[in-house]
């Protein structure tokens, strides 16, 4: 068993994005940690008129093969959080 892949086929939203084959749909990053990077996340997103980031067209965190690439960016996510926490 690998900690790099998890699938919740009982989820009412499964699959929340279309990637071609549900056999490779990874639910591990259900809430994408790259969201916090804003425009620098690297995914397919748009901003809604109200300013909310819409990632519904992005499947990057749900592709089995992207686990390592996503985890490698945790340093960037940590830097964003540290900047946010440093603000009064």
N, C-alpha and C positions, 0 to 999 in steps of 0.2 A: 504494500500500500504506500502511496506517495502523498505527502502533504501539499503537493503542488496542484492537485486537481480534486475538485469536489463538485458533485452534481446533485441538485435538489429537484428531481422531476415532480415531486409533489407540490411544489410551489405554484400558486395560482398564476404567476407571471412567467413560468418556464415555457419556452425560452423568452427572455425579455427582449432579445435582439435576434435577428436572423443571421446566422453565420454559415448556412448551407447544410451542415450536419449537426444534429443535436448530440451525437455521440461525442463530439469534441467540445461541447459547450461547457465552459468552466464557470461555476457559480461561486467559486472561492472569493472573488472580489465583487460581490454583489453590489456593494457601494464602492465605487472606484476610488482608491486612495489618491489617484492623480488629479481628481477634481480640484483639490486645494491649490494646484499649480496654475489654475486659471488658464490663460491663453498659452502657457508653456507646457500644457499636459501632453500635447502631441496627438491627441485624438481628433475624431471627426465630431465637431460640436458647433453649435450656433448659440447666440445669445437672444433670448426672447425680448420683446419690447419692454418688459418690466425689469430687464437686467439679469434675469435668472439664466444660468448656463444650462443649455439643453443638450444632453449627451445621448439622446434616444437613437441617433444614427451611428453611434460609436460602438464597436464590438471589441475593441482592443483588450480590455481586461477579461473578456469572456473567451478568448482564444487560448486553448491549451498551451500552445507554443510560446505565448507571451509572458508566462510567469516570471522567468528570470529577468527579462527586460524591465518588467514592472518593479520587481523587488530591487533592482539596481538603482532605481530612482528614489528610494526611501530617504537618502541623504538630502535631496532637494526638498522633499516634503518636510523633513525635520527643520530645515533652514527656514521655510515659510512659517512653521509653527513658532520657532524661536523669535522671529521678527514680530509676529503677532503678539506673543507673550511679553515682549520687551516694551510694547507701547502702553502708555498709561491708560 
